[in-house]
């Protein structure tokens, strides 16, 4: 049986593992101590375990579009979900399809390199716990690990604090006398602006 490496235990990684394990030996490497990827909320997470999730986030898609075909959401929960409800759903998914025992938590992947001496080519996966070789690798680490800042904004002369939405957790991160300028009008910017306006901050 071939050995398959899945990088990341977020939504994509869990779904990939759920089907791959039917025919292959699967190992999932997860950098944090929990499943969920970006849906994991912890105000004090930092470094490799940091996620962009904030306290009061709700999904901007209805649950009907986020449902896996083999596990429905509970009918009694709202259409637009909290991150906690999404996490509960992913945990149920892991339990139903016996995915948890495939995961090596607290194991960041350092590099993935082809072993050109093998035919067919295999892959050397280096983690903080060592090096292993796999027949194939599924990279499911997501596209939200690295924050992006606008390239055309010069902040070199600005003396105030600069935050990316990925580091925002809740309005208590700011003080009563701060004025806040929000750059952007996409989902996170609108959500965060509304939260700040409901409190005592002045947002622009």
C-alpha positions as CSV (number, residue, x, y, z in Angstrom):
1,X,0.0,0.0,0.0
2,X,1.3,3.4,-0.9
3,X,2.2,6.0,1.7
4,X,0.5,9.4,1.3
5,X,1.4,12.6,3.2
6,X,-1.2,15.3,3.8
7,X,0.0,18.6,5.0
8,X,-2.6,20.4,7.1
9,X,-5.6,19.3,9.2
10,X,-7.9,22.1,8.1
11,X,-11.0,21.6,5.9
12,X,-9.1,20.5,2.7
13,X,-6.7,18.2,4.6
14,X,-9.5,16.4,6.4
15,X,-11.5,15.8,3.3
16,X,-8.4,14.7,1.4
17,X,-7.5,12.2,4.1
18,X,-11.1,11.0,4.4
19,X,-11.0,9.7,0.8
20,X,-7.3,8.8,0.5
21,X,-7.4,6.5,3.5
22,X,-9.8,4.2,1.6
23,X,-6.9,3.0,-0.7
24,X,-3.7,4.3,0.9
25,X,-1.8,4.6,4.1
26,X,-2.2,8.3,5.1
27,X,-0.3,10.5,7.5
28,X,-1.5,14.1,8.2
29,X,1.0,16.6,9.5
30,X,-0.6,19.5,11.5
31,X,1.5,22.4,12.8
32,X,-0.9,23.2,15.6
33,X,-2.3,21.1,18.4
34,X,-5.8,21.0,16.9
35,X,-7.7,20.3,13.7
36,X,-9.6,23.1,11.9
37,X,-7.0,25.3,10.2
38,X,-8.2,28.9,10.0
39,X,-11.4,27.9,11.9
40,X,-9.5,27.4,15.1
41,X,-10.0,30.4,17.4
42,X,-7.6,31.2,20.3
43,X,-7.0,34.8,21.2
44,X,-3.5,34.0,22.5
45,X,-2.2,31.9,19.5
46,X,1.1,33.1,18.1
47,X,3.7,32.1,15.6
48,X,3.2,28.9,13.5
49,X,0.0,28.2,15.5
50,X,-1.6,31.6,14.8
51,X,-4.8,31.7,12.8
52,X,-6.7,34.7,11.4
53,X,-9.9,33.8,13.2
54,X,-11.5,36.5,15.4
55,X,-13.9,36.2,18.3
56,X,-17.3,37.2,16.7
57,X,-16.8,35.9,13.2
58,X,-19.7,34.3,11.4
59,X,-19.5,32.6,8.0
60,X,-20.3,34.7,5.0
61,X,-21.6,31.6,3.2
62,X,-24.7,29.7,4.3
63,X,-24.1,26.3,5.9
64,X,-25.9,24.7,2.9
65,X,-22.9,25.6,0.7
66,X,-20.3,24.5,3.4
67,X,-21.8,21.0,4.0
68,X,-19.9,17.8,3.0
69,X,-22.1,15.5,1.1
70,X,-21.7,12.7,3.6
71,X,-22.3,14.7,6.8
72,X,-25.1,17.2,7.1
73,X,-25.1,20.1,9.5
74,X,-27.6,20.0,12.3
75,X,-30.9,21.5,11.2
76,X,-31.3,23.4,14.4
77,X,-28.3,25.7,14.0
78,X,-28.4,29.0,12.1
79,X,-27.7,29.4,8.4
80,X,-24.7,31.5,9.0
81,X,-22.4,29.8,11.5
82,X,-20.0,30.8,14.2
83,X,-16.4,29.6,14.0
84,X,-17.3,27.4,17.0
85,X,-20.1,25.7,15.1
86,X,-17.8,25.0,12.2
87,X,-15.2,23.5,14.5
88,X,-17.8,21.2,16.1
89,X,-18.8,20.1,12.6
90,X,-15.2,19.3,11.6
91,X,-14.7,17.4,14.9
92,X,-17.8,15.3,14.1
93,X,-16.4,14.7,10.6
94,X,-13.1,13.4,12.1
95,X,-14.9,11.1,14.5
96,X,-17.3,9.7,11.8
97,X,-14.5,8.8,9.4
98,X,-11.7,7.9,11.9
99,X,-9.4,10.7,10.8
100,X,-8.0,11.8,14.1
101,X,-5.7,8.8,14.5
102,X,-4.0,9.8,11.2
103,X,-2.9,13.2,12.5
104,X,0.5,14.0,13.9
105,X,-0.2,17.3,15.8
106,X,2.4,20.0,16.7
107,X,4.4,18.8,13.6
108,X,5.2,21.7,11.2
109,X,6.5,20.7,7.8
110,X,9.9,22.2,7.0
111,X,10.4,21.1,3.4
112,X,9.2,18.8,0.7
113,X,11.8,17.6,-1.8
114,X,11.6,15.0,-4.6
115,X,13.8,11.9,-4.3
116,X,15.0,11.8,-7.9
117,X,16.9,8.5,-7.3
118,X,13.6,6.6,-7.0
119,X,11.5,5.5,-10.0
120,X,8.7,6.6,-9.8
121,X,9.8,9.7,-7.9
122,X,9.0,9.7,-4.2
123,X,9.0,12.7,-1.8
124,X,11.1,13.4,1.2
125,X,9.1,15.3,3.8
126,X,11.1,17.0,6.5
127,X,9.3,18.0,9.7
128,X,10.4,19.2,13.2
129,X,10.3,15.5,14.2
130,X,12.4,14.0,11.4
131,X,12.5,12.9,7.8
132,X,10.1,10.5,6.1
133,X,9.6,9.4,2.5
134,X,6.2,9.2,0.8
135,X,4.8,8.1,-2.5
136,X,2.8,11.3,-2.9
137,X,2.1,14.5,-1.0
138,X,-1.2,16.5,-0.7
139,X,-0.4,20.1,0.2
140,X,-3.5,21.4,2.1
141,X,-2.0,24.2,4.2
142,X,-4.3,26.8,2.8
143,X,-3.8,30.3,1.3
144,X,-4.2,32.4,4.4
145,X,-1.0,31.6,6.2
146,X,0.8,34.8,5.1
147,X,-0.9,38.2,5.5
148,X,-0.8,40.5,2.4
149,X,-0.3,44.2,2.7
150,X,-1.1,46.7,-0.1
151,X,2.0,47.4,-2.1
152,X,1.1,51.0,-3.0
153,X,0.7,52.3,0.6
154,X,3.8,53.9,2.1
155,X,3.8,53.6,5.9
156,X,7.4,54.6,6.4
157,X,6.5,58.0,7.9
158,X,3.6,56.7,10.0
159,X,4.4,56.5,13.7
160,X,1.2,54.7,14.8
161,X,0.5,51.0,15.2
162,X,-0.2,49.0,12.0
163,X,-2.2,45.7,12.2
164,X,-3.3,43.2,9.6
165,X,-6.8,41.8,9.9
166,X,-5.3,38.3,10.5
167,X,-4.0,39.5,13.9
168,X,-7.3,41.0,15.0
169,X,-9.2,39.1,17.7
170,X,-11.8,41.4,19.2
171,X,-12.5,45.1,19.9
172,X,-10.9,44.9,23.4
173,X,-7.5,44.9,21.6
174,X,-8.0,48.7,21.2
175,X,-8.3,51.5,23.7
176,X,-11.1,54.0,24.2
177,X,-9.2,57.0,22.7
178,X,-7.8,55.4,19.6
179,X,-8.9,56.4,16.1
180,X,-8.7,53.5,13.6
181,X,-8.3,53.7,9.8
182,X,-9.4,50.5,8.1
183,X,-7.9,49.8,4.6
184,X,-10.0,47.7,2.3
185,X,-13.7,46.9,1.9
186,X,-13.8,43.1,1.7
187,X,-15.4,40.7,4.2
188,X,-12.9,41.0,7.0
189,X,-12.6,44.8,6.7
190,X,-16.4,45.2,6.9
191,X,-16.8,42.8,9.8
192,X,-14.1,44.4,11.8
193,X,-15.3,47.9,11.1
194,X,-18.8,47.1,12.3
195,X,-17.4,45.5,15.5
196,X,-15.3,48.6,16.2
197,X,-18.3,51.0,15.5
198,X,-20.4,49.1,18.0
199,X,-17.9,49.9,20.7
200,X,-16.3,53.2,21.6
201,X,-13.7,53.4,18.8
202,X,-13.8,55.9,15.9
203,X,-13.3,54.1,12.6
204,X,-12.7,55.5,9.1
